[in-house]
Amino acid sequence: MVKRISRILVPTDFSESSKRALKYATDFAQIQGAEIVLVHVLEIPVYPVEVGIGAALTARLAEDMKPVVNRELERLRQQEIPAGTPSRALLRDGQPAHEICEAAKETGADLIVIATHGYSGVQHLLMGSTAEKVVRKAPCPVLVVK
Protein backbone atom coordinates (compact mmCIF):
# COMPACT_ATOMS: atom_id res chain seq x y z
CA MET A 1 0.00 0.00 0.00
CA VAL A 2 1.32 3.44 -0.93
CA LYS A 3 1.41 5.96 1.89
CA ARG A 4 -0.39 9.26 1.32
CA ILE A 5 2.02 12.14 0.84
CA SER A 6 1.07 15.03 3.10
CA ARG A 7 4.35 16.96 3.33
CA ILE A 8 7.05 17.40 0.67
CA LEU A 9 10.45 18.87 1.51
CA VAL A 10 12.10 20.71 -1.37
CA PRO A 11 15.70 21.86 -0.88
CA THR A 12 16.69 24.85 -3.00
CA ASP A 13 19.93 26.57 -3.88
CA PHE A 14 17.96 29.01 -6.09
CA SER A 15 19.35 27.41 -9.26
CA GLU A 16 17.28 26.54 -12.33
CA SER A 17 17.73 22.87 -11.42
CA SER A 18 16.16 23.37 -8.01
CA LYS A 19 13.29 25.34 -9.60
CA ARG A 20 12.61 22.31 -11.83
CA ALA A 21 12.53 20.10 -8.73
CA LEU A 22 10.11 22.53 -7.09
CA LYS A 23 7.82 22.27 -10.13
CA TYR A 24 7.73 18.46 -9.74
CA ALA A 25 7.00 18.88 -6.04
CA THR A 26 4.17 21.35 -6.60
CA ASP A 27 2.57 18.98 -9.11
CA PHE A 28 2.70 16.16 -6.54
CA ALA A 29 1.44 18.49 -3.80
CA GLN A 30 -1.57 19.55 -5.83
CA ILE A 31 -2.50 15.95 -6.64
CA GLN A 32 -2.04 14.77 -3.04
CA GLY A 33 -3.21 17.90 -1.23
CA ALA A 34 0.24 18.08 0.38
CA GLU A 35 2.17 20.91 1.96
CA ILE A 36 5.44 22.10 0.40
CA VAL A 37 8.30 22.87 2.79
CA LEU A 38 10.95 24.83 0.91
CA VAL A 39 14.36 24.71 2.60
CA HIS A 40 17.68 26.42 1.93
CA VAL A 41 20.84 25.56 3.82
CA LEU A 42 23.31 28.37 4.35
CA GLU A 43 26.64 26.58 4.40
CA ILE A 44 29.07 28.26 6.79
CA PRO A 45 32.68 27.20 6.23
CA VAL A 46 34.47 25.82 9.27
CA TYR A 47 38.00 27.03 9.85
CA PRO A 48 40.69 25.76 12.20
CA VAL A 49 40.97 27.67 15.48
CA GLU A 50 44.21 29.31 14.33
CA VAL A 51 42.39 31.30 11.66
CA GLY A 52 40.74 33.36 14.43
CA ILE A 53 39.41 36.55 12.92
CA GLY A 54 38.60 34.90 9.57
CA ALA A 55 36.20 32.52 11.27
CA ALA A 56 34.56 35.37 13.19
CA LEU A 57 34.14 37.40 10.00
CA THR A 58 32.67 34.42 8.15
CA ALA A 59 30.15 33.81 10.94
CA ARG A 60 29.21 37.52 10.92
CA LEU A 61 28.79 37.48 7.14
CA ALA A 62 26.54 34.42 7.40
CA GLU A 63 24.37 36.19 9.99
CA ASP A 64 24.16 39.26 7.75
CA MET A 65 23.12 37.02 4.83
CA LYS A 66 20.18 35.42 6.64
CA PRO A 67 17.65 38.25 6.06
CA VAL A 68 18.61 38.40 2.37
CA VAL A 69 18.27 34.64 1.94
CA ASN A 70 14.97 34.60 3.86
CA ARG A 71 13.58 37.26 1.50
CA GLU A 72 14.70 35.24 -1.53
CA LEU A 73 13.12 32.07 -0.09
CA GLU A 74 9.85 33.90 0.49
CA ARG A 75 9.94 35.39 -3.02
CA LEU A 76 10.54 31.92 -4.50
CA ARG A 77 7.73 30.45 -2.40
CA GLN A 78 5.26 33.11 -3.51
CA GLN A 79 6.25 33.07 -7.19
CA GLU A 80 6.73 29.36 -7.81
CA ILE A 81 4.17 27.66 -5.55
CA PRO A 82 0.59 28.03 -6.77
CA ALA A 83 -1.86 29.89 -4.56
CA GLY A 84 -3.90 27.47 -2.51
CA THR A 85 -1.03 25.02 -2.08
CA PRO A 86 0.00 25.04 1.59
CA SER A 87 3.65 25.98 1.90
CA ARG A 88 6.31 27.39 4.17
CA ALA A 89 10.00 28.19 3.95
CA LEU A 90 12.86 27.21 6.25
CA LEU A 91 16.39 28.55 6.44
CA ARG A 92 18.98 26.38 8.14
CA ASP A 93 22.72 26.61 8.43
CA GLY A 94 25.26 23.85 8.40
CA GLN A 95 26.25 21.04 6.07
CA PRO A 96 23.54 20.82 3.36
CA ALA A 97 22.93 17.06 3.16
CA HIS A 98 22.82 16.69 6.94
CA GLU A 99 20.53 19.70 7.43
CA ILE A 100 18.17 18.57 4.66
CA CYS A 101 17.79 15.15 6.31
CA GLU A 102 17.29 16.75 9.73
CA ALA A 103 14.67 19.12 8.32
CA ALA A 104 12.87 16.13 6.77
CA LYS A 105 12.78 14.41 10.17
CA GLU A 106 11.71 17.52 12.07
CA THR A 107 8.93 18.47 9.65
CA GLY A 108 7.66 14.92 9.19
CA ALA A 109 8.29 15.00 5.44
CA ASP A 110 6.87 12.06 3.50
CA LEU A 111 8.96 12.84 0.42
CA ILE A 112 12.03 14.90 -0.49
CA VAL A 113 12.21 16.27 -4.03
CA ILE A 114 15.77 17.41 -4.74
CA ALA A 115 17.65 18.54 -7.83
CA THR A 116 20.98 17.24 -8.97
CA HIS A 117 23.30 19.37 -11.05
CA GLY A 118 24.72 16.30 -12.76
CA TYR A 119 28.36 17.07 -12.03
CA SER A 120 30.82 14.41 -13.06
CA GLY A 121 34.54 13.78 -12.99
CA VAL A 122 36.70 16.21 -11.04
CA GLN A 123 33.81 18.58 -10.32
CA HIS A 124 31.85 15.74 -8.67
CA LEU A 125 34.96 14.62 -6.80
CA LEU A 126 35.61 18.12 -5.44
CA MET A 127 32.02 19.16 -4.74
CA GLY A 128 30.45 15.82 -3.98
CA SER A 129 26.77 15.36 -4.50
CA THR A 130 24.36 16.69 -1.92
CA ALA A 131 21.54 14.78 -3.62
CA GLU A 132 23.53 11.53 -3.43
CA LYS A 133 24.19 12.04 0.30
CA VAL A 134 20.53 12.86 0.94
CA VAL A 135 19.42 9.69 -0.86
CA ARG A 136 21.70 7.61 1.38
CA LYS A 137 20.65 9.20 4.69
CA ALA A 138 17.09 10.48 4.22
CA PRO A 139 14.35 9.32 6.60
CA CYS A 140 11.84 9.15 3.73
CA PRO A 141 11.74 8.49 -0.02
CA VAL A 142 13.68 10.89 -2.25
CA LEU A 143 12.85 11.92 -5.80
CA VAL A 144 15.96 13.21 -7.60
CA VAL A 145 15.26 15.55 -10.50
CA LYS A 146 18.04 15.87 -13.06
N, C-alpha and C positions, 0 to 999 in steps of 0.2 A: 504494500500500500504506500502511495506517495504522500508524504507529509505536506500539508498546506503551508505555503510560504506566506508569512505575515510580516516579515521584516527583512529587507535587503540592504546589506552594507555595500557601499560603493566608494572605494578609495579613489581619490583624484590627486593628480599632480598638475592639473589645469592644462594638460596637453590635449591635442586632438584625439589621441588614442583613448585617454580616459573619458573624453566626452562621448566617444563611440560606445564605451562600456556603459556609461550612464544611460544612453539611449536604450540599450538592451534591458537594463535594469528597470527603466520606466515602463517599457512594454510589459515586462513580467509583472510589475507592480499593479498596473492597470487591470491586467487579466485576473490577478489573484486578490486584488483589493489590499495590497501590501503597502507598508510604509517604506520609504527610502531614507536611509541614513547615509548621508554624504560625509566622508571623512578625509581630512588632509593631515599628513604627519609632517611637522616641521622638524627636520633632521638637524640637530645641533651637534657639530663636531666635538669630539672629546679629545682634549689635549693632555699630555703628561703634565704633572704638577710643575715641572721646571718652567713651563711656558709662562705661567703666572698671568701677567697682564693680558696676553693674547686670549686666554680662556675667559677672563672676565669680560673683555670686549665682545667676544663672540656671544656669550650669554646675554649681554646687554642688547646686542643687535637682534638676537632672536626674540627677546621680549618686545623690542620696538617693532618687530615685524608682525607680531600677533594681531594687532588691530587691522593691519593692511590685509593679511591673509584671511581673517574672519570676514572682512567686507567682500573679498573676492569669492569666498565660499558662499556667502549669502546671495551674491549676484548670480553665481552659477546655479544655485538652488532655484532662485526665482525665474531665471531665464530658460533653464533646460528641463525643469520638472513641471509637467502640466499642472495647471490649477486643478484642485480637487484631489490630487494625489498627496496623501500625507507624507510629509518629509521634514527632516531636520538636518542640521549640519554640526559636525564636531571637529574641533581642532585639537590635535594631540602633539606632543613633542617626544622625540626619541628615535629609536631605530624603526624604520617604516614597517617591515614585515612583522616584527614583534607587536608594535602598537596596533596594527590592523587586526591581528588575531585577538589581542586583548579587547579591542573595541567590539569585535564580533561577540566575544563572550559576554561582555558587560551589557551590551544592548539586546542580547538574545537573538542575534541574527540567525535566520534560517538559511541564508544564502549570501555569499560574497560574489559580487561581479566586479572583476578587476581586469584592467588592460595590461597587455604586455607590449613592450616596444619592439620586441623581436631582435634584440641585439644578439650578435654572434661573435665568435672568435675572440680577439683581444678585448673588445669592448665588453662582451659578456663576462670575460674573466675578470676584468678590472671592476666593473660595476655590479656584477652579480645580477640576479633576477629577483626582484621583490615578489613578483607573481609566483615564481617557482617556490620561494620560501614560504609564502602564504599557503600554497597548495599543500605543502608538506606538514604544516603546523596548525592549520585552521580547525576550529571546533565544529565546522559545518561544511556543506558542499561549496565548491568554488567553481564559478564559470569564468574561464579566462577568454578574453576577447582580444584577438590579434589585431 
